């Protein structure tokens, strides 16, 4: 993805980003945060809709999609890996 962004082709389209998210999504996916949206050619609604539609087509219907704000700091998100959380809880018993 970094190569694509740095290349002469520029950023990913909403469709390409949606395809990528749907390709790597697993049954445990619960949240997606979209960032670095073009201010001139895109909007949070367009990007979210593209990803949501693609995920739903693949059977992922309970995924929360957020767009990080372009012109301000995004809120801090706490990310927990369920597999690691289970491992830590088991080792504490």
C-alpha positions as semicolon CSV with decimal commas, in nm:
position;residue;x (nm);y (nm);z (nm)
1;X;0,000;0,000;0,000
2;X;0,284;0,240;0,084
3;X;0,434;0,184;-0,261
4;X;0,101;0,270;-0,423
5;X;0,065;0,593;-0,226
6;X;0,422;0,699;-0,298
7;X;0,398;0,608;-0,667
8;X;0,282;0,830;-0,951
9;X;-0,062;0,666;-0,924
10;X;-0,127;0,828;-0,586
11;X;-0,378;0,722;-0,328
12;X;-0,609;0,424;-0,330
13;X;-0,961;0,470;-0,458
14;X;-1,248;0,397;-0,222
15;X;-1,319;0,080;-0,420
16;X;-0,957;-0,039;-0,394
17;X;-0,949;0,034;-0,020
18;X;-1,281;-0,147;0,025
19;X;-1,150;-0,448;-0,166
20;X;-0,837;-0,456;0,051
21;X;-1,033;-0,439;0,376
22;X;-1,273;-0,711;0,259
23;X;-0,982;-0,931;0,151
24;X;-0,806;-0,921;0,489
25;X;-1,121;-0,922;0,705
26;X;-1,172;-1,215;0,938
27;X;-1,479;-1,320;1,134
28;X;-1,342;-1,134;1,439
29;X;-1,314;-0,796;1,265
30;X;-1,517;-0,543;1,461
31;X;-1,376;-0,199;1,369
32;X;-1,216;-0,029;1,069
33;X;-1,064;0,318;1,081
34;X;-1,018;0,493;0,747
35;X;-0,762;0,769;0,728
36;X;-0,586;1,009;0,499
37;X;-0,896;1,085;0,294
38;X;-0,857;1,336;0,013
39;X;-1,024;1,666;0,102
40;X;-1,081;1,750;-0,263
41;X;-1,210;1,426;-0,413
42;X;-1,361;1,227;-0,129
43;X;-1,574;1,241;0,183
44;X;-1,611;1,027;0,495
45;X;-1,959;0,923;0,379
46;X;-1,835;0,801;0,040
47;X;-1,539;0,613;0,186
48;X;-1,742;0,454;0,468
49;X;-2,019;0,351;0,230
50;X;-1,775;0,183;-0,009
51;X;-1,609;-0,019;0,268
52;X;-1,937;-0,103;0,440
53;X;-2,096;-0,227;0,118
54;X;-1,796;-0,445;0,031
55;X;-1,778;-0,594;0,381
56;X;-2,152;-0,667;0,383
57;X;-2,122;-0,841;0,045
58;X;-1,860;-1,068;0,205
59;X;-2,084;-1,142;0,504
60;X;-1,927;-0,898;0,752
61;X;-2,233;-0,710;0,877
62;X;-2,128;-0,604;1,227
63;X;-1,822;-0,393;1,158
64;X;-1,805;-0,036;1,286
65;X;-1,640;0,197;1,035
66;X;-1,490;0,530;1,138
67;X;-1,310;0,795;0,937
68;X;-1,025;0,973;1,106
69;X;-1,072;1,351;1,076
70;X;-0,853;1,517;0,813
71;X;-0,804;1,853;0,976
72;X;-0,781;1,766;1,344
73;X;-0,635;1,502;1,570
74;X;-0,833;1,180;1,580
75;X;-0,955;1,051;1,914
76;X;-0,732;0,795;2,082
77;X;-0,852;0,441;2,020
78;X;-0,779;0,145;2,243
79;X;-0,692;-0,160;2,035
80;X;-0,706;-0,502;2,198
81;X;-0,619;-0,824;2,021
82;X;-0,868;-1,085;2,143
83;X;-0,617;-1,368;2,107
84;X;-0,357;-1,183;2,316
85;X;-0,617;-1,084;2,575
86;X;-0,721;-1,451;2,619
87;X;-0,357;-1,555;2,652
88;X;-0,290;-1,293;2,917
89;X;-0,601;-1,387;3,115
90;X;-0,515;-1,756;3,101
91;X;-0,160;-1,698;3,222
92;X;-0,287;-1,490;3,514
93;X;-0,506;-1,775;3,647
